[in-house]
């Protein structure tokens, strides 16, 4: 039961990234979580868990990359619209 409480505490800590102030702290928390998860598992079980975590991590990175691409596209569209407004304002000022 203590192991489950420790895992829950780690999960709560990781979910509140506001308290993680440095890469070192995040690395420490990841190490602690890896140790807690690994305790009492054999090599086969650890391989399954590790591969699962890597798979989840890869998917999260794919989602993040897609979000960044969408945000970049939205920024470019906004810039284009701003330039169009500036051109229209310049045309209006020339016509007046």
C-alpha positions in Angstrom: 0.0 0.0 0.0 2.9 2.3 0.7 4.1 1.9 -2.9 0.7 3.0 -4.2 0.7 6.0 -1.9 4.2 7.0 -3.2 3.1 6.6 -6.8 0.0 8.8 -6.1 2.2 11.4 -4.5 4.6 11.4 -7.5 1.6 11.6 -9.9 0.2 14.6 -7.9 3.6 16.2 -7.9 4.1 15.7 -11.6 0.6 16.9 -12.4 1.3 20.2 -10.7 4.2 21.3 -12.7 4.0 24.7 -11.1 6.1 23.4 -8.3 8.8 22.1 -10.6 11.2 25.0 -10.9 14.1 23.4 -12.8 15.1 20.7 -15.1 17.0 19.1 -12.3 13.9 18.8 -10.2 11.9 17.3 -13.1 14.7 14.8 -13.7 14.7 13.9 -10.0 11.0 13.4 -10.0 11.2 11.2 -13.1 14.0 9.2 -11.5 12.0 8.7 -8.4 9.0 7.6 -10.4 11.1 5.1 -12.4 12.5 3.6 -9.2 9.1 3.3 -7.6 7.5 1.7 -10.7 10.5 -0.7 -11.2 10.4 -2.0 -7.7 9.5 -5.7 -7.6 9.2 -6.1 -11.3 11.1 -8.5 -13.5 12.9 -7.6 -16.7 9.9 -8.6 -19.0 7.5 -6.5 -17.0 9.9 -3.6 -17.0 10.3 -3.9 -20.8 6.5 -3.8 -21.3 6.1 -0.8 -19.0 9.1 1.0 -20.5 7.9 0.5 -24.1 4.4 1.6 -23.1 5.8 4.8 -21.6 8.0 5.4 -24.7 5.0 4.9 -26.9 2.9 7.4 -24.9 5.8 9.9 -24.9 6.1 9.6 -28.7 2.4 10.3 -29.2 2.5 13.2 -26.8 5.4 14.7 -28.8 3.5 14.1 -32.1 0.5 16.0 -30.6 2.7 18.8 -29.4 4.4 19.1 -32.9 1.0 19.3 -34.5 -0.2 22.0 -32.1 2.9 24.0 -32.7 2.4 23.7 -36.5 -1.2 24.9 -36.2 -0.2 27.8 -34.0 2.5 28.8 -36.4 0.0 28.7 -39.3 -2.5 30.8 -37.3 0.2 33.3 -36.5 1.1 33.6 -40.3 -2.6 34.0 -41.2 -2.9 36.8 -38.6 0.2 38.5 -40.0 -1.2 38.3 -43.5 -4.5 39.7 -42.3 -2.7 42.5 -40.5 -0.7 43.3 -43.7 -3.9 43.3 -45.7 -5.5 45.8 -43.3 -2.4 48.0 -43.5 -2.5 47.9 -47.3 -6.2 48.8 -47.3 -5.5 51.7 -44.9 -2.7 52.9 -47.2 -4.9 52.7 -50.3 -7.7 54.6 -48.5 -5.2 57.3 -47.4 -3.9 57.6 -51.0 -7.5 57.9 -52.4 -8.5 60.6 -49.9 
